[in-house]
Each structure stands twice: as C-alpha cells, then as structure tokens.
Amino acid sequence: METDHHAHWEARYAEKARIWSGRPNARLAEIVGGLTGSRALDLGCGEGGDAMWLAEHGWQVVAVDVSTTALARAAEDAEARGVLAHIDFQQHDLTKTLPDGPFDLVSAHFFHTTVEMDRLAILRRAAATVTPGGTLLIVDHGSAPAWAPEEVHHHEFPPADEVLADLALDDTQWETVRLGPVERDAVGPDGQQATIADNVIQLRRK
Ligand SMILES: C[S@@+](CC[C@H](N)C(=O)[O-])C[C@H]1O[C@@H](n2cnc3c(N)ncnc32)[C@H](O)[C@@H]1O
C-alpha cells in the first residue's frame, strides 16, 4: 500500500495551532551564519522558522514540506515578517518530487518521520542539486527529550558518521566540514528543560 505522508503530517499539524517555535534551529543559525551563497533549499521546512531566518539573512529560499497546513502557517508568518517575497514555499512529497536546483545550500533539519520513507534516497537526490562550493547541511536528532511523542522513543538515532556512510556520496565530490553530535539545551512545550544532542553533517561540494 502506498504510504500517505501528507495525511500523516496533516494530522500531526492539526493537533495544535502551532507546533514549532518560529525561531531558527540553533545549528542553522550558527553554521549558515558563516556561509555565503544566494539560493537555499529547506527540506521539510515545517512552519518555516529556518526558511524565514535564511530569508532575513539574504538568501532566496525554496522551502518544501508535504504538509499544506504547515506551509500555510509558514507563509502567513513570512508575510508578517516581511520576507515572503524571498521564500518560495512549495508542497512536495519528497519521496516523489523535488524542486529544481541548483542550490548553494541544501538544509535538512530534523527531516525525520515515523512513516516509512527512504530518507537517504531523498537526501542523495537533494545533494545532487548542490553547486560546487555549496553546502549540504543535515542536522538530525541524536536523542529524544522526555517530552517527545511516545513513538519517537522507539526510534533509533544513528550517529552522524553512520548516516554519512549510508549516504554513500562520492568522496571525490564532497569535503566533510563537520561531523558529529553537538549538545544543546532544549525547552519542552510546558517549559521542561533537557540537554539533547543534534547530529551534524556539514559537507561542502568540491
Ligand atoms: C520533525 S519536522 C521538522 C520541521 C523543521 N525542519 C524544523 O526543524 O522545525 C519534519 C518535517 O518534514 C516534513 N516531511 C515529512 N515527510 C515528508 C515528505 N515525504 N515530503 C516532504 N516533507 C516531509 C513534515 O511535514 C515535517 O514538517
């Protein structure tokens, strides 16, 4: 049976008026703050926190998600923040379609789902759209905070080096800039605090 990623994520976003904070992910701001480039692709952009930050920092962004609800919220916030003209929000089920490149930055932050999906195949196809000198930035959860949904606790969090090996990108085409876990303080929906790990894979296309 065909997996319906759209239905799954629509149901998830329908649970609340807003799921994410609207702020950029910590590693995005830290790493991309030091990069130059003009076109960025945000894979699984959710409610657009990263896309808006990128647009506010001079990038032209293509921001993709399977959820029309998430994209509508993101576009509403981007308009309110005056950056909608710099973000092309596109609805794609990335298992089927991907926006056309090229991109100076492809960012996939917490591009995780509990629905079966060949994530590595999507990341490989997205990697092929990165320009020479451009960056592929993958930031995965390295652990789950106590407040994460039950199903997430049963997930394995493969380390960054394992994800990179499984991606099987051509070594002659890619330089590894950063690889491994970074700890950060996280705050839960009810103000709970925890230290969690982000697994960072930052690659530069040669
Ligand atoms: C864990 S959320 C992360 C959202 C955002 N990147 C962030 O860091 O806040 C994963 C996102 O990937 C999207 N997603 C999951 N499967 C997808 C698919 N097959 N195609 C496109 N987007 C998908 C979901 O709708 C969701 O917004």
The ligand as a MOL file (V3000), in Angstrom:
LIG
                    3D

  0  0  0     0  0            999 V3000
M  V30 BEGIN CTAB
M  V30 COUNTS 27 29 0 0 0
M  V30 BEGIN ATOM
M  V30 1 C 10.3750 16.8760 12.5170 0
M  V30 2 S 9.6740 18.0110 11.3530 0 CHG=1
M  V30 3 C 10.9560 19.2340 11.2100 0
M  V30 4 C 10.4560 20.5620 10.6930 0
M  V30 5 C 11.5060 21.6670 10.5480 0
M  V30 6 N 12.5690 21.3060 9.6390 0
M  V30 7 C 12.0720 22.0610 11.8920 0
M  V30 8 O 13.2530 21.8250 12.1310 0
M  V30 9 O 11.3200 22.6070 12.7140 0 CHG=-1
M  V30 10 C 9.7660 17.1020 9.8270 0
M  V30 11 C 9.0880 17.8040 8.6680 0
M  V30 12 O 9.2730 17.0240 7.4910 0
M  V30 13 C 8.0750 17.0330 6.7410 0
M  V30 14 N 8.0200 15.7990 5.9390 0
M  V30 15 C 7.9390 14.5410 6.3960 0
M  V30 16 N 7.8640 13.6700 5.3680 0
M  V30 17 C 7.9000 14.4070 4.2340 0
M  V30 18 C 7.8590 14.0870 2.8380 0
M  V30 19 N 7.7480 12.8350 2.4170 0
M  V30 20 N 7.9430 15.1010 1.9480 0
M  V30 21 C 8.0650 16.3910 2.3690 0
M  V30 22 N 8.1060 16.7490 3.6690 0
M  V30 23 C 8.0150 15.7760 4.5940 0
M  V30 24 C 6.9730 17.0900 7.7870 0
M  V30 25 O 5.7380 17.5640 7.3040 0
M  V30 26 C 7.5860 17.9870 8.8580 0
M  V30 27 O 7.2270 19.3280 8.6870 0
M  V30 END ATOM
M  V30 BEGIN BOND
M  V30 1 1 1 2
M  V30 2 1 2 3
M  V30 3 1 2 10
M  V30 4 1 3 4
M  V30 5 1 4 5
M  V30 6 1 5 6
M  V30 7 1 5 7
M  V30 8 2 7 8
M  V30 9 1 7 9
M  V30 10 1 10 11
M  V30 11 1 11 12
M  V30 12 1 11 26
M  V30 13 1 12 13
M  V30 14 1 13 14
M  V30 15 1 13 24
M  V30 16 1 14 15
M  V30 17 1 14 23
M  V30 18 2 15 16
M  V30 19 1 16 17
M  V30 20 1 17 18
M  V30 21 2 17 23
M  V30 22 1 18 19
M  V30 23 2 18 20
M  V30 24 1 20 21
M  V30 25 2 21 22
M  V30 26 1 22 23
M  V30 27 1 24 25
M  V30 28 1 24 26
M  V30 29 1 26 27
M  V30 END BOND
M  V30 END CTAB
M  END
